Amino acid sequence: MVERTVLPNGLRLLTECMPHTRSVSICYFVGAGSRYEGDAEAGVSHYVEHMLFKGSQKRPSSMAISSAIEEVGGSMNGSTEREFSSYWCKVARPHFLIALDVLTDLIVSPLLDPAEMERERGVIQEELGMTNDYPGYRMEMLIDEMLWPNQPMGRDVGGTKESVQGITHAMLADYYRRQYVPSNAVLGVAGEVSHGEVVEAVEALVRAWPPGKPRPWYPAGLPSQTAPQTRLERRKTEQAHLGLALPGIPTSHPDRYALDMLSAALGEGMSSRLFMEVRERRGLAYDIHSSVNHFRDTGSFMVSSGVDPKKGHDTVTTILEELRRVKDGVSQEELNRARELVKGRLLLRMEDTRAVAAWAGVQELLHDLVMSVDDVVARLEEVTPEKVQRAANDYLVAERLNLAVVGPYRSQRLFHSLLRL
């Protein structure tokens, strides 16, 4: 049972009591991500996330912040996504108030020290360089650029080395003041703690948090692709990294759960069609899987794999064969297996306090509505083989295919010629 309170300053507070646990997880979610950034400030959300851990009013250094949690055996971190930034801390139940104070202080009262910002600039640029060294990551970025060209959804959440270099302290401080306001934040808490205790403790800590009006996010717009696309990045790698993607659907779309079941049957788990055909029967790849992403107003459907470069063309051909075949439908037995896989992963995840806190917090921030796990399970139970087949025919469409390849190839011509459904 999720309990919800909106504090006078606009902060939304959601808790779920889990009396059987020994931990408490505290998760702040803020409407600050790459979808809120203009081109000139690409990466500023990620930069702010880094800076919040560099010192706060009560703990003026990164060492003071981290040691306050680690000396009680807890863990904490943050991350920046397209649609939000998140900050979390997980501690044993006796240390709940300490963790809440540490996490709230770094969000509400960060120092944002200019000298520290300059030191961190190099760290962030090294992080960007490190991630871009991974061929799999580069493949995913090529996919994003094709799915969402010339807009925030299609660029690296961290920005580029050039855009990060151009972010001034004034830009960073202004972005923080605008987006990090209580009405643009949600606090989720889960564990062996009561709602009343959390509300009382939080109210005292955020009383001075100033209000504000945050910037809205940039919409993705309707898909405009009318022909298959291929992008190749030539690298001398031991494996070729392949990604085949199509535009997906938003979180609230009525076909969401049918598309989720399609992905599960096609390429999630060791009994999925792609795993059995690509790996088990043909021995083309070690890793092959499909995935679905849902955002506020858009989404994606993707199959990815890492293969011996000599097997790249055969792997793409086989994936496309399976996409064509699934449009003929799935059996009730196959759907039941896929459904139980998805349900099982969801239910097992909800044993962790951090997952429970995030479950409520993210939904509240993005959709102003929290579906329970039972609600989602009920939606999954409503999916029929007919709905899955209709989703396959509606969304697995040849003219919207996007293929990204990172590997030791000289030309993308042969890959592109394969893109038919």
N, C-alpha and C positions, 0 to 999 in steps of 0.2 A: 504494500500500500504506500504510494507516494503521497506525502503531505506537502502542501504548497503554501507559501506566505510571500506576499509582496510587501517589502519594507517601505516606509514613507518616502525614501529617496528613489524608489523605483527598482531596486535590486530584487530579483526573483530568487527565492530560496526554496529548494526542493530537498526533501530528506526521505530516506527509506530506512526504517529500523530493521536491522538484521541481528536479532538477539543471540543467534548461535555462533556469531563470529567473534574473534578477538581483535580485529583490526577496525580502523575507521579510515575511510578515504574521503578526501576533500578535493573537489574539482571546481575550479572557476572556468567559465567559458565566456569569451568576449567576442562581440561582433567586430573582429579585426582580422582580416586575411587578405590574400592577394586580390580578391574580387572587389575590394574597397580602394584599390590603389590606382592612380593614374600612371601613365607610362614613365613619367619623370621620377616617380617615387617608388618604382617597382622594387620590392624587397623591404620596404620600411616596416611592414607588420612583423616580419621575421627579425628585423633589427631591434625593434622594441622588445620583442620576446627575450632576446639575448640580454638587453640592457636591464630588464627588470630583475635579473638575478645578480646584478653587479653591485647592488647596494640599495638599502631603503633607509627611512628615517631612524628606525630603531636599530637596524643592523647595517652599518654603513660600508660593508664590504661583502664580496662574494663568499669569502671564508666565513664570515659571521653568519650568513644565511645558511650555507650548506652545513656547517658544523652544528647549528641549532637543531637540525633534523637528524643528522647522522649520529649525534651523540646520544640520541634516544632510540637508535636502531631503525629509524624511518628512511623513506626514500621520497624523492621529489624530482619533478622535471617539468618541462613545458614543450609545446609544439605549436607550429603555425601551419594552418591548412588554407585552402582557398576561401572557406566561408567563416572560419573562426580561428581564434587562438585559444589554447587551453593550458592551464597550469594545475598541477595536481600534487598531492602529498598523501602518502599512506603511512600510518603509524599504528602502533599498538594502542588499544583503547585508553590506557591511563594518560597518554600524551596527546590526546585530542586537542585540548585547549592551546597547547604550545604550537602544534602544527597549524591550527587555524590562525593564530596570531602571526606566525611567520609568513604564511601564504597570503593572507589578507594585506599585511603591511607592504609586501613587495609589489602588490598590484595597486594599492591605493596610494602609497607614498614612496615611489621609487625616486632615487636621487637623480638619475639620468645625467650623470657627471660628464661634462664635455671631454675631459682628458681620458676618462674610461671609455667613452664612445670611440675615440680615435684608436685606442688600443684594440678594441673589439672589432673594428672595421677589418683589420687584417685577418682576424680569426674567422670572420664570416666569409671573406673572400677565399680563404683556405678551404672552408667547408664546401663552398660552391665548386672549387676546383676538384676536391675529393669526390663529390657525388658525380660530377661530369666525367670522371675517369672510369666510372662503372658503365660498361656497355648496356646493361639492362636498363639502367636509369636513363641513358641517352635515348634508347629505343622508346621508352614511355614518353619522353619529352617530344620526340618526333610525332608520336601519335596525337598528343595534346595539341600540337601546332596545327595538325591537319584537321582535327575535330573542331577546334575553336580558334580559327586564324585571326590574328590582329586584334586580340582582346585579352583581358587578364586571365580568363580561364585557360588560355592556351600557352601561358608562359610559366617558367619556373617560379614556384612560390617564393623562393629566396631572391628572385631577381637575377641580375647578371653582375659580374664584377664591375662593369662600367656604371650600372645604375646604383649599385651600393656605394661606389666611389663618389657619386654625386649627391648622396643624401647628407644634408647639413644637420647640425644640431637643432637649428630652428625648425626644420622640416620634421625631424623626429619628435621633438617636444610638442609641436602643434598637432601631429597625428595622434600622439598619446592623449593629449588633452581632449581631443575631439571624440575619439573612439572609446577610450577607457572611462566611461561614465556609467553610473549604476543602472540606468535604464537600458543599457546596451550589454548587460552582463547577467549571467545566471550562476548561482552557486549550488552545486549538488553535493550532498553529504550522504554517505551510506555506511552502516555499521551498527554496532551496539550502542546507539545513542538516540535520545528522544528528540522529537521535533522541537519541543519547547526549549530544551537545553541549547540546541543549535541556534534558534531564533534569538534567545536572550544573549548568547555570546557574540553573535554576528552584529546585532544591533549596536552593541557598545563599540565595536571595532570600525564600523563604516559610517558612523554618525556624521563625520566631517567630510565624507566623500562628496565632492561637488557635483551637481547635476550638469547636464549638457545635452546637446542634440547631435547625435552621431551622423556621419555621412552615410547615405545608402550605398548598397552594393551595385556593381555594374551588371546588368542583365546580359545573358548570352545571346538572346535572339533565336529565331527559328533556324534550323539547319538549312543551308542553302546549297549543299553539295549535290551535284547532278551527274557526276562521273567518278569512277574509282580513282584513287590516288595512291602513289607509292613514293616513299622517301628512303633513300639509301645513304648511310654514313659509312664510308669506307674506313675500316680499322683492321690492323693486323692482330686479330684475336684468335684464340684457340677454338672458341665457339662463335657461331653466328646467333645473334639475338633477334628473334622475330616477334612482331606484334601485329595482329590483324584485328582491327577495331571498327565498330559502327556507332553512329549516334544512338544514344539510349533515351531514357525518359526520366522526368523528375520524380522525386520521392512520393509526391501525392498523386501520381498518375494511376488510374484504375488498373492498368496492366502491369503495375510494378511487380506483384507477387508471381504472376505468370512468367514474366521475364526472368525473375530470380530462379524459378523452378527450371526454366529452360537452361540457364547457365549451370545449375547444379547437375542436371541430367547429362549435359553435354561435356562439362570439363571440370567438375569439382569432385575430388575424391578418386580413389584408386579403382573404383568400379564404373567410373564415368566412361562415356563413349570415346572421348578423345584419348584418355589414358590407355584404355584397352587397345584401341586401334593404332595410335601413334607409337606408344612405348611397348606394349606387351606383344602385339601381333607383328608389327613391322620393325621394331627396334630402332626407330628413327631418333628418339630423344630420351633423355633421362627425365626432364621436367616438361610437362605440358599441362596447362590449366586454363580455364576461362574464369571471368570475373565480371561483375556488374557494379557500376558506380551510379549513385543517384544524388543529384544536387537539387537546390531549390527549384530551378527552372530548366534543367537539362540533365544529361546523363551520358553514359557510355557502356558499351558491351564489348568485351575484349577477350581474345585468345592469345596467349603468349607462350613462347618456348625458347629454349637454348639448345642448339644442335651443332653437330659437326658441319662445318661449312659445305662439305660435299653432299650433305643430305638436306640442305636448305630448301631447294626447289621441291623435292619430294615431300618434305614436311608441309610446306604451304599447300601443295596439291592435295594432300591427305586431309588437312584441316578443312579446306573448301569442300571436299567431298562429304565430310561429316556435317558441315553446315547445310549442304544441300539435302542430305539424307534426313536430318532432323526436321526439315520442313514437311516431311511426309507424316510426322507425328511421333509421339512416344506412347508406349503402352501404359496401362494403369499400374502394372507392377513396377515399371521403370520410374514412373512418377512417384509412387509410394516410397521407393528407395531414396530418391532425391529429396523428398519432403522430410523423411525421417533424419536424413543427414543434416539438413538445414536446421530443423527443430532441435536436434541433439546438440549441435554446436552452440546454438543460442542458449539453451537451458543450462548447459555446462558452464558457459561464460558467466551466467548470472549468479554463480556461487562466489564470485570475487567482488569485494566491496567497491573496488575502483570501477569495474565494469558496470555495476549497478548505478553508481553515482553519475557516470558518463551517459548511461542510457537515458536517464531522465533529463540531465542537463542539456545535452545536445538537442534533443527534441524540443525542449522548451525554448531554447534560443532561436532555433531555425524555423520552428513551425507553431510556436505558442500552443502546443498540444502534446501531451505525453501519452502515447499508446503503451499499454502494459504488455508484458511478454505474452500473456494469455490472448490479448487482442491480436497480436501478430500471428500467433499459432492458429487462431481461428481463421484469419485471412489466408494463411497457407493451406488450411484444410479445404477452403473453398475452391482452390485451383483444380481444374479438371484437365484431362488430356486434350480436350478440344480447345481450351483456353491457351494451353502451351503451344499447340500447333498454330493457332491464330497469331500468337505473339511471334513465333518463328517466321511466319510468312509476312507479317507486317514490318518486322524490324531487321531481318536478315535479307537485305536488299542489295543487289549487285552494285547499283550506282552509288551506294553510300559506303562501299568498302574502302578501308584505309589500311595500307600495309607499310610498316616501318621495319627496316632491316639495318642492323649494325653488325658489320663483319667484313671479311677480306674479299669483297666482291668489287669488280671494276665497273659493272653496269647494272642498272636496275631494270633493264628492258625485259629480260626473260621473266623476272618476278611479276612485273606489271601485266604481262600478257596472260598470267594465270588467273587474274582477278575476274572470275565469272561465277555466278550462282544460278 
